[in-house]
Amino acid sequence: MVTTEHSAEQQPIPEQGDPLPVASGRGPWVWVLVAALAGIGFTTVQIMEKIDILAHPGTTLFCDVSSTVSCTQVLNAWQSSVLGPPNSLIGAIMFAVLASAGLAGLLASRLSRAYLVTVWGLAVFFLCFASWFMYETAFSIGSLCVWCTGIVTAVVVICAALTRAADRAHAFGDTGFGYVVATVVRSRLDLAVWAVWWLAVAALLWVGLYA
């Protein structure tokens, strides 16, 4: 019996909407899952602190280190509930969705193009929202919550990992935006993009709170 092996490059790319097997490298999905679980931990602490503040007004949290590092001041600001529910509650839900995606990828589930692109877009939106909140923290609230910095870091890691995972599965296609993403990933400039984003947020905090 003769067995013919086909390389990954010889395999046809599935049509739009078809389920895609997760690429052999599961490293990006590990990062997605770990960062999402860390984010769930950070947001859970914030939810508990918010409940404590509502139940005991005037309470002092253990992360109230100074006037510029105060979880209480941040959690009491209107920006912390700009969409109605506390941002931490919304963040916990977002992280749970991202964690489920990370677990699915890690278990080599067959994920459709639409699902991968949707999860990636959700992560990028999450990062934009978190970055806006950090801007408000630095220039309007005037105080920093240590858990927020962990949340932003987790979302940056998730965005970086999801970009690579989606590119490996050809989720963005082979033309237009997909070609740009593939080119950037191949040159490893994608990691620089996400690192610069994180550094830009850190710079905003420094300028707004300490400069």
N, C-alpha and C positions, 0 to 999 in steps of 0.2 A: 504494500500500500504506500502510495506517495503522498506526502503531506506538504502542502504549499503554504508558506507563511507570508503574510502581508504586513508590511511596516505600517506605522501609524500614518505616514505621509501618503500611502497608497489607498487608505480607506476613504470612501466617499464621505463628504461632509453632509450630515443630515439636513433635511429641508427645514425651513423656518417652522418652529413650533414642535418639531419632533423631539422626543426625549433623547438626552445626550448622556452617555456614560461618563462618569467623573474621570478625569485624567488620572493616569497611574500615580502621579505624584500627589500625595495627600497632605503634604506639608502645609500648604495655605489653609486647608480646612482645619488643621490642628490649631493654627493661630486664630482663626475665626472663632472656634469653639472656646478656647481658653480665654480670649479677650472678652467674649460675650458673657462668659460665666463670671469673670472679674467685674464686668459692668453691672451684672445683676447684683453682685455683692455690694458694690458702691451705692447703687440706687436703693437697695433694701435698707442700708444704714440710713440713707437720707429720708426714706419713708418713715422709719421708726423715729428719727429725730423730729420730723414734721409733726407726727402724732404727739410726741412729747411736748412740743412747743404749744400745740393747740390745747392739750389737756392741762398744761401747767404754764400759763403765760408768765414771762419773766424768768423762766428757767435758764440756766447756763449750761451749755453743752460742753463736753470735754474737748471739742475741737475749736472752742472759742479761745484762741491763743492771744490775740491782740485785736486792735481796732482794724487792722488790715487783713487779719486771718480770723474770720468769724463766721461759722456756719449759720448761727442764729440770724445774723444780719442779712445774710444771703437768702435764707429760707423764708424770711419775713417780707422780702421785697416782692412787689407785684410781678416782676419778671419771672419769678419762680413758679408762677401759676398763670402764665400769659395766655394759655389755651383753655383755661378753666381749671382742670385738675392739676395737681402739682406736677411739675416737670419730671420729678423723680418717678412718679407712677407711670407716666407715659414712657419714660426712658426704660423702666423695667420691662414693659411690654415689648418695646423695640428690641431690647437685648434678648428677650426670650425668643422672639422670631428669628433673630440672627443666630442664636445658639442652636435652634432647631435646624437651621440651614447648615451650620457647621457640622452638626452631628450627622445629618443626611449625607453631606459630602464625605465625611470621614468613613462612613459605612459603605461608600461607593454606590449610593443610590443613583438611579437614572433621573437626572434633572433636566427639564426642558429649557430651551433658550429663554423663553418668556420668564420662567421662574428665576433663572440666574440674573437676568438683566433687571428684573423687578427688585430682587434682594439687594443687588449692587446699588440701584438707584435709591432704595430705602436707606442704605448705609450712608450714601453721600448726602442725602437730605438730612439725616440725623447729624452728620458732622457739621453741615452748614448751620443747623439750628444750635448745636452746642457751641460753635464758634461765635455766633451772634450773642449767646448768653454770656460767654466769657468776655466779650466786648462790653456788654452791659455791666458785668461784674466789675470790670476795671474802671470804666469811666462814668457809670451812673450809680451803682450800688456802693462802690468804694471799699469793698471787702471781698475776700477770697474764701471759698469753701474748698477745703482740701479734697473732698470727694469729687468735686467737679473736675479738678485737674486729672484725677484718675479716670473719670468717665471720658473726657476728651481724648486722653491717650489711648484708651481701649477702642474708641471709635476710629481713630486714625489707623491703628493696627488692623482693625477689621476691614476698613476700606482698602488698605494696601493688599491684604491677603485675598479679598474678594476679587479685586482687579486681576490678580494673577490667576486665580481659580477660574474666573469667567473667561479670560483670554485663552487658557489652556483648552477649554471646552469649545472654543470658537463661538461663544455666545453673542459676541458683538458683530459677527459676520466678517467678511473678508474685504469689504470696501468701506470707504468713508471713515466713520468713527472707529469701526473695528480695526481698520488698517493702521490708523494713528495709534490706537492702544497697543496693538501688536508690536509696532515699531518701537514705541517707548519701552515696553516691557522687555523686548529683546536686548535693548541697549542698557537696561537696568536703570533708566532714568526715572521710572515710575516710583522707585523707592525714594529717590531724591525729592520728587514732587511732594510726597506725603510727609517726608521729614521737614521740608521747608514749611509746609502748612502748619505742622506742630510747632516749629520754631517761631512762626509768625504769631501764633496764639500766645506763646510764652512771652514774646516781645511786647505784645499788647498789654499783657498783665503787668509786666515790669514797668512799662511806661505809665500806665494808668494808676498803678498802686504805689510805686516807689520812686519814679523819676520826678 
